[in-house]
Amino acid sequence: MTNDDAMDTAESTGILYCTLVDRRSSIPLSDARITFVIGGGIVQVDTDSRGEFKATFPEGVYELIVSAGGELSLTLRGIGVLAGYTQHIMRALTPGEESEEGQPSSAMGGYLVDRLGKPLPDAAITAVAADRQQTYTGLSDKFGAFVIHGMQPGTYDVSIRNTQRTLSAEKITIAGERQFYRYDQRLLVS
């Protein structure tokens, strides 16, 4: 099955649930500000007393800029949001350091189901860039959902494996930066 044959999802938004902590003490970063760069605009949210925030966005790829107490700064690029899915991300920030994770990039995600439409958990997804030999990996959760963040544009050999064998192997192309490549698969497993 190709990306063009992807199964329809009734929902068009996904939820990003994130926890931010101080890297040295593991104390939650309350009142941190997260700025989402969306196209030409921005959306800002603040963490609660547990260092957590939850935001709902259309499926796509986002850049997050995190700042806390004027001392901490972190830019996360290529964060993919999968429609109909709540994903959890945890990041640790170091006081006094400014860091940037990744280059402007893309993401790939989707749902894996068996031939009867049941979620396929614990399947390993591997994407190997043909020209750079860069490898990205992911693992489907109990809902069969997965998201691989920070992928660079290019052609990839994508394989899906369970504990016994390779279930699928094909080439895909991510055409540009900040694109979300939807990769839903119905696999012939029992």
N, CA, C and O of each residue as an XYZ file, in Angstrom:
760
protein
N       0.840     -1.173      0.000
C       0.000      0.000      0.000
C       0.887      1.238      0.000
O       1.858      1.284      0.755
N       0.593      2.224     -0.805
C       1.396      3.439     -0.875
C       0.761      4.534     -0.047
O      -0.349      4.382      0.463
N       1.480      5.648      0.083
C       0.958      6.786      0.811
C      -0.338      7.286      0.190
O      -1.219      7.765      0.903
N      -0.469      7.180     -1.148
C      -1.682      7.630     -1.820
C      -2.886      6.780     -1.438
O      -4.022      7.249     -1.518
N      -2.658      5.552     -1.030
C      -3.744      4.659     -0.646
C      -4.021      4.711      0.849
O      -4.744      3.865      1.375
N      -3.451      5.698      1.539
C      -3.542      5.758      3.004
C      -4.982      5.736      3.474
O      -5.874      6.316      2.855
N      -5.184      5.047      4.594
C      -6.510      4.967      5.179
C      -6.922      6.336      5.688
O      -6.103      7.071      6.239
N      -8.185      6.678      5.507
C      -8.692      7.962      5.959
C      -8.811      7.980      7.471
O      -9.158      6.972      8.087
N      -8.524      9.120      8.062
C      -8.718      9.333      9.480
C      -9.752     10.434      9.617
O      -9.630     11.487      8.993
N     -10.780     10.191     10.442
C     -11.870     11.145     10.585
C     -11.388     12.458     11.189
O     -11.922     13.519     10.866
N     -10.396     12.399     12.050
C      -9.911     13.602     12.705
C      -8.778     14.226     11.893
O      -8.007     13.521     11.242
N      -8.683     15.561     11.940
C      -7.612     16.224     11.200
C      -6.602     16.891     12.125
O      -5.666     17.537     11.652
N      -6.780     16.744     13.450
C      -5.840     17.324     14.397
C      -5.266     16.249     15.308
O      -5.851     15.181     15.489
N      -4.121     16.557     15.867
C      -3.482     15.674     16.834
C      -3.112     16.472     18.074
O      -3.118     17.703     18.055
N      -2.794     15.772     19.144
C      -2.454     16.422     20.400
C      -0.988     16.165     20.724
O      -0.509     15.033     20.661
N      -0.294     17.232     21.068
C       1.090     17.153     21.498
C       1.101     17.435     22.996
O       0.719     18.518     23.441
N       1.540     16.459     23.757
C       1.595     16.557     25.211
C       3.068     16.497     25.592
O       3.752     15.526     25.269
N       3.562     17.521     26.274
C       4.998     17.618     26.527
C       5.279     17.920     27.989
O       4.534     18.648     28.645
N       6.368     17.347     28.487
C       6.860     17.616     29.834
C       8.274     18.174     29.716
O       9.119     17.607     29.024
N       8.524     19.298     30.405
C       9.842     19.931     30.404
C      10.412     19.893     31.816
O       9.731     20.237     32.782
N      11.679     19.467     31.926
C      12.340     19.409     33.233
C      13.730     20.032     33.139
O      14.306     20.151     32.058
N      14.251     20.424     34.299
C      15.624     20.903     34.417
C      16.533     19.674     34.326
O      16.358     18.723     35.089
N      17.481     19.681     33.421
C      18.347     18.521     33.184
C      19.167     18.143     34.417
O      19.401     16.959     34.657
N      19.595     19.100     35.180
C      20.465     18.823     36.329
C      19.707     18.307     37.548
O      20.195     17.427     38.258
N      18.513     18.853     37.793
C      17.787     18.497     39.014
C      16.541     17.640     38.763
O      15.974     17.086     39.705
N      16.119     17.531     37.523
C      14.886     16.828     37.136
C      13.631     17.491     37.687
O      12.565     16.875     37.714
N      13.749     18.747     38.127
C      12.586     19.496     38.613
C      11.793     19.986     37.403
O      12.375     20.498     36.446
N      10.455     19.830     37.442
C       9.624     20.318     36.331
C       9.803     21.821     36.119
O       9.939     22.579     37.079
N       9.803     22.241     34.866
C       9.937     23.654     34.534
C       8.549     24.269     34.399
O       7.940     24.264     33.329
N       8.069     24.803     35.529
C       6.761     25.449     35.495
C       6.906     26.835     34.869
O       7.966     27.456     34.946
N       5.843     27.299     34.259
C       5.784     28.620     33.624
C       6.801     28.814     32.506
O       7.215     29.940     32.231
N       7.207     27.719     31.858
C       8.037     27.845     30.656
C       7.120     28.261     29.504
O       5.942     27.903     29.485
N       7.649     28.999     28.565
C       6.867     29.435     27.417
C       7.307     28.648     26.190
O       8.496     28.568     25.885
N       6.339     28.072     25.491
C       6.614     27.322     24.267
C       5.969     28.088     23.121
O       4.771     28.369     23.143
N       6.765     28.419     22.133
C       6.277     29.123     20.950
C       6.305     28.149     19.786
O       7.357     27.608     19.445
N       5.149     27.927     19.177
C       5.028     27.065     18.005
C       5.068     27.952     16.778
O       4.288     28.898     16.661
N       5.978     27.648     15.861
C       6.052     28.369     14.595
C       5.187     27.599     13.605
O       5.478     26.456     13.253
N       4.113     28.257     13.164
C       3.140     27.625     12.281
C       3.021     28.472     11.030
O       2.433     29.553     11.055
N       3.579     27.978      9.935
C       3.556     28.774      8.712
C       4.194     30.118      8.971
O       5.352     30.188      9.381
N       3.444     31.200      8.734
C       3.955     32.542      8.976
C       3.598     33.079     10.347
O       3.983     34.201     10.678
N       2.869     32.312     11.162
C       2.435     32.807     12.463
C       3.028     32.024     13.614
O       3.805     31.088     13.424
N       2.638     32.434     14.823
C       3.094     31.738     16.016
C       1.920     31.527     16.973
O       0.947     32.282     16.965
N       2.035     30.486     17.792
C       1.096     30.210     18.870
C       1.941     29.966     20.107
O       2.945     29.257     20.040
N       1.546     30.550     21.245
C       2.318     30.373     22.466
C       1.476     29.693     23.539
O       0.290     29.985     23.696
N       2.112     28.778     24.277
C       1.487     28.129     25.427
C       2.508     28.125     26.564
O       3.713     28.217     26.332
N       2.009     28.017     27.792
C       2.877     27.965     28.963
C       2.701     26.626     29.662
O       1.618     26.041     29.639
N       3.778     26.141     30.288
C       3.682     24.908     31.056
C       2.982     25.189     32.384
O       2.984     26.317     32.878
N       2.386     24.145     32.950
C       1.734     24.269     34.249
C       2.746     24.002     35.364
O       3.948     23.943     35.109
N       2.270     23.842     36.585
C       3.167     23.653     37.729
C       3.937     22.336     37.664
O       4.942     22.175     38.358
N       3.481     21.395     36.841
C       4.171     20.109     36.674
C       5.118     20.125     35.475
O       5.682     19.091     35.116
N       5.296     21.300     34.852
C       6.172     21.412     33.693
C       5.554     20.826     32.434
O       6.273     20.469     31.501
N       4.223     20.723     32.395
C       3.530     20.074     31.286
C       2.678     21.068     30.497
O       2.203     22.073     31.026
N       2.507     20.755     29.231
C       1.533     21.475     28.417
C       0.912     20.509     27.434
O       1.480     19.464     27.119
N      -0.253     20.873     26.961
C      -0.968     20.080     25.971
C      -1.499     21.043     24.925
O      -2.106     22.058     25.266
N      -1.277     20.737     23.661
C      -1.715     21.609     22.579
C      -2.272     20.755     21.438
O      -1.756     19.677     21.147
N      -3.323     21.250     20.805
C      -3.950     20.570     19.674
C      -3.635     21.347     18.399
O      -3.843     22.558     18.325
N      -3.127     20.623     17.392
C      -2.751     21.258     16.133
C      -3.184     20.402     14.958
O      -3.366     19.193     15.102
N      -3.350     21.020     13.796
C      -3.583     20.227     12.583
C      -2.373     19.339     12.311
O      -1.251     19.676     12.687
N      -2.606     18.209     11.660
C      -1.503     17.327     11.295
C      -0.474     18.128     10.511
O      -0.818     18.880      9.599
N       0.785     17.959     10.874
C       1.840     18.685     10.184
C       3.137     18.643     10.961
O       3.285     17.878     11.914
N       4.082     19.482     10.539
C       5.406     19.551     11.149
C       5.592     20.956     11.712
O       5.279     21.949     11.057
N       6.107     21.020     12.938
C       6.223     22.289     13.633
C       7.611     22.488     14.208
O       8.360     21.535     14.426
N       7.936     23.755     14.451
C       9.148     24.136     15.146
C       8.704     24.687     16.489
O       7.811     25.532     16.548
N       9.320     24.216     17.572
C       8.987     24.666     18.919
C      10.179     25.396     19.505
O      11.307     24.907     19.442
N       9.933     26.562     20.071
C      10.970     27.323     20.749
C      10.564     27.383     22.218
O       9.513     27.924     22.561
N      11.402     26.826     23.074
C      11.107     26.730     24.501
C      11.992     27.713     25.243
O      13.201     27.763     25.015
N      11.386     28.504     26.142
C      12.178     29.385     27.000
C      11.594     29.333     28.401
O      10.380     29.233     28.581
N      12.478     29.401     29.390
C      12.047     29.347     30.788
C      12.936     30.249     31.625
O      14.161     30.132     31.593
N      12.317     31.142     32.370
C      13.046     31.984     33.305
C      14.120     32.844     32.668
O      15.015     33.318     33.367
N      14.057     33.058     31.377
C      15.047     33.874     30.698
C      16.416     33.228     30.598
O      17.315     33.794     29.977
N      16.600     32.049     31.197
C      17.900     31.395     31.181
C      17.958     30.219     30.229
O      19.021     29.895     29.698
N      16.828     29.585     30.012
C      16.807     28.363     29.218
C      16.207     28.646     27.853
O      15.228     29.380     27.724
N      16.803     28.062     26.861
C      16.273     28.215     25.523
C      16.583     26.951     24.725
O      17.712     26.460     24.724
N      15.575     26.445     24.058
C      15.743     25.236     23.267
C      14.837     25.342     22.050
O      13.660     25.680     22.174
N      15.381     25.055     20.882
C      14.582     25.019     19.659
C      14.507     23.580     19.194
O      15.532     22.930     18.989
N      13.287     23.084     19.026
C      13.057     21.733     18.518
C      12.486     21.856     17.115
O      11.466     22.513     16.908
N      13.138     21.231     16.163
C      12.692     21.333     14.770
C      12.195     19.990     14.280
O      12.652     18.939     14.730
N      11.247     20.036     13.346
C      10.756     18.813     12.728
C       9.884     17.985     13.649
O       9.899     16.757     13.557
N       9.114     18.619     14.545
C       8.215     17.894     15.431
C       6.915     17.619     14.682
O       6.175     18.543     14.346
N       6.645     16.348     14.426
C       5.460     15.958     13.671
C       4.264     15.745     14.578
O       4.391     15.194     15.671
N       3.088     16.190     14.114
C       1.828     15.952     14.801
C       0.968     15.085     13.888
O       0.689     15.459     12.749
N       0.549     13.918     14.394
C      -0.255     12.955     13.649
C      -1.718     13.138     14.006
O      -2.069     13.144     15.186
N      -2.579     13.289     13.003
C      -4.012     13.471     13.229
C      -4.598     12.292     13.998
O      -4.265     11.138     13.728
N      -5.471     12.590     14.955
C      -6.159     11.563     15.712
C      -5.311     10.893     16.769
O      -5.697      9.843     17.282
N      -4.168     11.463     17.114
C      -3.229     10.802     18.006
C      -2.696     11.777     19.044
O      -2.429     12.939     18.736
N      -2.542     11.302     20.270
C      -1.900     12.078     21.330
C      -0.508     11.514     21.530
O      -0.349     10.346     21.885
N       0.502     12.345     21.303
C       1.867     11.876     21.503
C       2.523     12.627     22.648
O       2.252     13.805     22.879
N       3.389     11.922     23.359
C       4.063     12.447     24.529
C       5.536     12.671     24.219
O       6.210     11.802     23.666
N       6.020     13.847     24.584
C       7.424     14.195     24.404
C       7.940     14.727     25.730
O       7.255     15.501     26.399
N       9.143     14.316     26.114
C       9.785     14.856     27.314
C      11.127     15.433     26.902
O      11.880     14.804     26.159
N      11.425     16.634     27.388
C      12.706     17.266     27.096
C      13.287     17.820     28.387
O      12.564     18.334     29.240
N      14.608     17.707     28.515
C      15.331     18.255     29.656
C      16.174     19.418     29.166
O      16.876     19.301     28.162
N      16.109     20.535     29.869
C      16.873     21.730     29.523
C      17.911     21.996     30.600
O      17.680     21.720     31.777
N      19.054     22.533     30.193
C      20.133     22.842     31.125
C      20.157     24.353     31.369
O      20.236     25.126     30.414
N      20.088     24.789     32.646
C      20.128     26.231     32.940
C      21.362     26.890     32.338
O      22.470     26.356     32.405
N      21.141     28.072     31.744
C      22.242     28.838     31.194
C      22.690     28.411     29.810
O      23.545     29.068     29.215
N      22.137     27.327     29.279
C      22.529     26.862     27.943
C      21.444     27.182     26.932
O      20.251     27.145     27.232
N      21.886     27.491     25.751
C      20.957     27.655     24.648
C      21.284     26.563     23.659
O      22.444     26.371     23.297
N      20.259     25.840     23.218
C      20.566     24.760     22.289
C      19.510     24.686     21.207
O      18.382     25.152     21.366
N      19.914     24.088     20.110
C      19.037     23.912     18.967
C      19.150     22.473     18.536
O      20.247     21.983     18.267
N      18.010     21.783     18.469
C      18.017     20.384     18.049
C      17.599     20.307     16.595
O      16.459     20.617     16.250
N      18.510     19.898     15.754
C      18.194     19.629     14.365
C      18.157     20.845     13.471
O      18.254     21.984     13.926
N      18.016     20.575     12.188
C      17.870     21.589     11.161
C      16.394     21.650     10.804
O      15.628     20.778     11.215
N      15.972     22.674     10.037
C      14.592     22.641      9.575
C      14.373     21.300      8.878
O      15.127     20.935      7.975
N      13.367     20.585      9.287
C      13.212     19.221      8.805
C      11.756     18.827      8.697
O      10.863     19.654      8.883
N      11.521     17.581      8.400
C      10.187     17.042      8.188
C       9.946     15.897      9.154
O      10.798     15.577      9.984
N       8.784     15.287      9.037
C       8.441     14.150      9.887
C       7.591     13.171      9.088
O       6.959     13.534      8.096
N       7.591     11.926      9.542
C       6.768     10.884      8.931
C       5.993     10.204     10.056
O       6.543      9.952     11.128
N       4.742      9.913      9.816
C       3.960      9.223     10.836
C       2.712      8.623     10.239
O       2.324      8.950      9.117
N       2.087      7.744     10.993
C       0.860      7.131     10.530
C       0.409      6.048     11.480
O       0.868      5.942     12.618
N      -0.505      5.249     10.973
C      -1.078      4.145     11.735
C      -0.808      2.835     11.003
O      -0.958      2.755      9.784
N      -0.411      1.814     11.751
C      -0.193      0.484     11.199
C      -1.296     -0.428     11.716
O      -1.544     -0.496     12.920
N      -1.951     -1.122     10.805
C      -3.006     -2.059     11.190
C      -2.795     -3.378     10.458
O      -2.125     -3.427      9.426
N      -3.377     -4.454     11.006
C      -3.287     -5.750     10.340
C      -4.368     -5.840      9.263
O      -5.092     -4.873      9.025
N      -4.476     -6.983      8.622
C      -5.414     -7.131      7.496
C      -6.866     -6.986      7.920
O      -7.731     -6.744      7.078
N      -7.153     -7.129      9.227
C      -8.519     -6.976      9.740
C      -8.781     -5.567     10.268
O      -9.888     -5.265     10.714
N      -7.777     -4.717     10.217
C      -7.930     -3.347     10.682
C      -7.608     -3.138     12.149
O      -7.856     -2.060     12.689
N      -7.058     -4.156     12.804
C      -6.671     -4.018     14.215
C      -5.297     -3.364     14.301
O      -4.435     -3.619     13.460
N      -5.084     -2.504     15.331
C      -3.778     -1.846     15.481
C      -2.643     -2.863     15.577
O      -2.802     -3.944     16.145
N      -1.509     -2.499     15.015
C      -0.320     -3.345     15.034
C       0.727     -2.701     15.952
O       1.511     -1.864     15.505
N       0.741     -3.092     17.246
C       1.693     -2.491     18.182
C       3.092     -3.086     18.042
O       3.270     -4.169     17.483
N       4.067     -2.367     18.553
C       5.461     -2.835     18.657
C       6.093     -3.223     17.323
O       6.953     -4.102     17.276
N       5.674     -2.579     16.251
C       6.321     -2.799     14.955
C       7.431     -1.760     14.807
O       7.230     -0.584     15.108
N       8.583     -2.188     14.350
C       9.735     -1.294     14.159
C       9.689     -0.709     12.756
O       9.608     -1.442     11.770
N       9.743      0.610     12.675
C       9.756      1.316     11.399
C      11.160      1.869     11.215
O      11.662      2.582     12.084
N      11.798      1.551     10.099
C      13.144      2.032      9.805
C      13.129      2.727      8.449
O      12.647      2.181      7.457
N      13.670      3.946      8.429
C      13.784      4.705      7.181
C      15.258      5.025      6.969
O      15.868      5.733      7.770
N      15.829      4.500      5.885
C      17.244      4.713      5.574
C      17.325      5.626      4.352
O      16.787      5.307      3.292
N      18.005      6.770      4.511
C      18.176      7.713      3.407
C      19.122      7.107      2.381
O      20.247      6.726      2.703
N      18.650      7.023      1.142
C      19.429      6.385      0.083
C      20.739      7.119     -0.204
O      21.760      6.479     -0.457
N      20.722      8.455     -0.166
C      21.910      9.211     -0.549
C      22.851      9.542      0.612
O      24.033      9.793      0.381
N      22.363      9.549      1.841
C      23.203      9.952      2.971
C      23.455      8.828      3.969
O      24.229      9.001      4.911
N      22.824      7.706      3.780
C      22.918      6.591      4.717
C      22.568      7.008      6.147
O      23.090      6.455      7.115
N      21.683      7.982      6.257
C      21.141      8.402      7.549
C      19.968      7.486      7.866
O      19.140      7.227      6.992
N      19.879      6.991      9.096
C      18.808      6.083      9.477
C      17.943      6.715     10.558
O      18.452      7.273     11.530
N      16.628      6.623     10.378
C      15.649      7.095     11.347
C      14.799      5.900     11.745
O      14.461      5.065     10.906
N      14.451      5.817     13.029
C      13.658      4.677     13.481
C      12.495      5.128     14.349
O      12.514      6.204     14.946
N      11.490      4.280     14.401
C      10.332      4.512     15.253
C       9.732      3.177     15.650
O      10.096      2.135     15.106
N       8.820      3.216     16.592
C       8.150      2.011     17.072
C       6.674      2.342     17.226
O       6.322      3.357     17.828
N       5.809      1.491     16.685
C       4.376      1.752     16.816
C       3.929      1.449     18.242
O       4.440      0.533     18.887
N       2.965      2.239     18.724
C       2.463      2.050     20.083
C       1.261      1.105     20.078
O       0.977      0.467     19.064
N       0.563      1.014     21.191
C      -0.555      0.069     21.307
C      -1.699      0.392     20.344
O      -2.550     -0.462     20.095
N      -1.732      1.603     19.803
C      -2.754      1.982     18.828
C      -2.266      1.785     17.395
O      -3.004      2.048     16.445
N      -1.023      1.321     17.236
C      -0.428      1.166     15.918
C       0.118      2.473     15.366
O       0.534      2.528     14.208
N       0.123      3.531     16.181
C       0.562      4.856     15.732
C       2.061      5.029     15.939
O       2.643      4.467     16.867
N       2.675      5.813     15.060
C       4.086      6.165     15.199
C       4.332      7.521     14.564
O       3.614      7.925     13.650
N       5.350      8.225     15.049
C       5.814      9.468     14.441
C       7.333      9.465     14.539
O       7.897      9.201     15.601
N       7.988      9.761     13.421
C       9.450      9.900     13.399
C       9.730     11.366     13.098
O       9.377     11.867     12.030
N      10.367     12.051     14.044
C      10.649     13.479     13.943
C      12.020     13.725     13.321
O      12.889     12.853     13.340
N      12.201     14.932     12.768
C      13.525     15.400     12.374
C      14.104     14.803     11.110
O      15.323     14.811     10.940
N      13.279     14.286     10.217
C      13.783     13.696      8.972
C      14.105     14.787      7.955
O      13.360     15.757      7.814
N      15.205     14.622      7.258
C      15.585     15.556      6.203
C      14.896     15.152      4.890
O      14.619     13.971      4.681
N      14.616     16.120      4.006
C      14.033     15.770      2.714
C      14.930     14.787      1.962
O      16.155     14.848      2.069
N      14.316     13.887      1.206
C      15.077     12.918      0.430
C      14.287     11.648      0.195
O      13.119     11.539      0.565
N      14.952     10.689     -0.430
C      14.347      9.390     -0.717
C      14.809      8.394      0.341
O      15.987      8.350      0.697
N      13.871      7.602      0.835
C      14.148      6.656      1.914
C      13.671      5.260      1.550
O      12.646      5.085      0.892
N      14.438      4.271      1.992
C      13.992      2.880      1.976
C      13.344      2.646      3.334
O      14.022      2.664      4.362
N      12.025      2.426      3.337
C      11.277      2.263      4.580
C      10.900      0.804      4.743
O      10.357      0.185      3.828
N      11.193      0.256      5.921
C      10.783     -1.120      6.207
C      10.046     -1.150      7.543
O      10.301     -0.352      8.444
N       9.121     -2.104      7.630
C       8.359     -2.322      8.852
C       8.571     -3.773      9.238
O       8.365     -4.681      8.433
N       8.990     -3.984     10.497
C       9.265     -5.339     10.989
C       8.521     -5.576     12.290
O       8.364     -4.672     13.111
N       8.066     -6.807     12.461
C       7.637     -7.229     13.791
C       8.731     -8.143     14.326
O       9.809     -8.208     13.735
N       8.494     -8.832     15.397
C       9.552     -9.657     15.992
C       9.949    -10.833     15.107
O      11.021    -11.409     15.290
N       9.090    -11.198     14.142
C       9.338    -12.397     13.346
C       9.912    -12.133     11.959
O      10.746    -12.897     11.474
N       9.460    -11.037     11.311
C       9.872    -10.850      9.917
C       9.604     -9.433      9.442
O       8.971     -8.635     10.134
N      10.108     -9.132      8.227
C       9.812     -7.861      7.583
C       8.409     -7.940      7.010
O       8.081     -8.871      6.274
N       7.574     -6.952      7.353
C       6.184     -6.934      6.918
C       5.970     -6.091      5.668
O       5.039     -6.327      4.898
N       6.838     -5.109      5.477
C       6.688     -4.203      4.345
C       8.030     -3.547      4.071
O       8.799     -3.272      4.993
N       8.307     -3.297      2.792
C       9.512     -2.569      2.402
C       9.201     -1.810      1.116
O       8.720     -2.394      0.145
N       9.478     -0.509      1.113
C       9.236      0.298     -0.079
C      10.032      1.584     -0.010
O      10.579      1.929      1.038
N      10.096      2.295     -1.127
C      10.763      3.598     -1.191
C       9.709      4.686     -1.060
O       8.605      4.575     -1.595
N      10.075      5.750     -0.329
C       9.227      6.935     -0.252
C      10.108      8.151     -0.498
O      11.332      8.066     -0.397
N       9.493      9.271     -0.817
C      10.232     10.517     -0.988
C       9.557     11.610     -0.184
O       8.362     11.864     -0.332
N      10.339     12.253      0.667
C       9.886     13.443      1.384
C      10.444     14.614      0.589
O      11.656     14.818      0.525
N       9.542     15.381     -0.015
C       9.936     16.362     -1.018
C      10.605     17.620     -0.462
O      11.467     18.194     -1.128
N      10.232     18.057      0.729
C      10.800     19.311      1.218
C      10.788     19.406      2.721
O      10.321     18.503      3.415
N      11.313     20.526      3.222
C      11.350     20.768      4.658
C       9.962     21.093      5.183
O       9.102     21.591      4.456
N       9.764     20.796      6.471
C       8.536     21.106      7.193
C       7.309     20.441      6.578
O       6.211     20.998      6.606
N       7.502     19.257      6.028
C       6.384     18.494      5.476
C       6.141     17.272      6.345
O       7.075     16.666      6.870
N       4.861     16.921      6.486
C       4.500     15.723      7.226
C       4.119     14.658      6.203
O       3.161     14.829      5.448
N       4.865     13.567      6.181
C       4.599     12.477      5.246
C       3.715     11.463      5.961
O       4.160     10.793      6.893
N       2.480     11.355      5.530
C       1.526     10.425      6.144
C       1.779      9.032      5.583
O       1.768      8.832      4.369
N       2.009      8.069      6.476
C       2.399      6.725      6.073
C       1.551      5.696      6.824
O       2.038      5.017      7.728
N       0.281      5.591      6.439
C      -0.605      4.570      7.002
C      -0.422      3.276      6.220
O      -0.288      3.296      4.996
N      -0.417      2.151      6.934
C      -0.211      0.872      6.269
C      -1.166     -0.186      6.816
O      -1.321     -0.327      8.029
N      -1.802     -0.923      5.914
C      -2.560     -2.133      6.260
C      -1.678     -3.292      5.844
O      -1.397     -3.477      4.660
N      -1.240     -4.078      6.828
C      -0.258     -5.113      6.579
C      -0.874     -6.501      6.680
O      -1.757     -6.738      7.505
N      -0.411     -7.400      5.854
C      -0.953     -8.754      5.791
C      -0.312     -9.638      6.851
O       0.533    -10.480      6.548
N      -0.720     -9.438      8.080
C      -0.270    -10.284      9.192
C      -1.514    -10.807      9.907
O      -2.591    -10.215      9.833
N      -1.340    -11.912     10.590
C      -2.491    -12.466     11.314
C      -2.305    -12.332     12.794
O      -3.172    -12.743     13.565
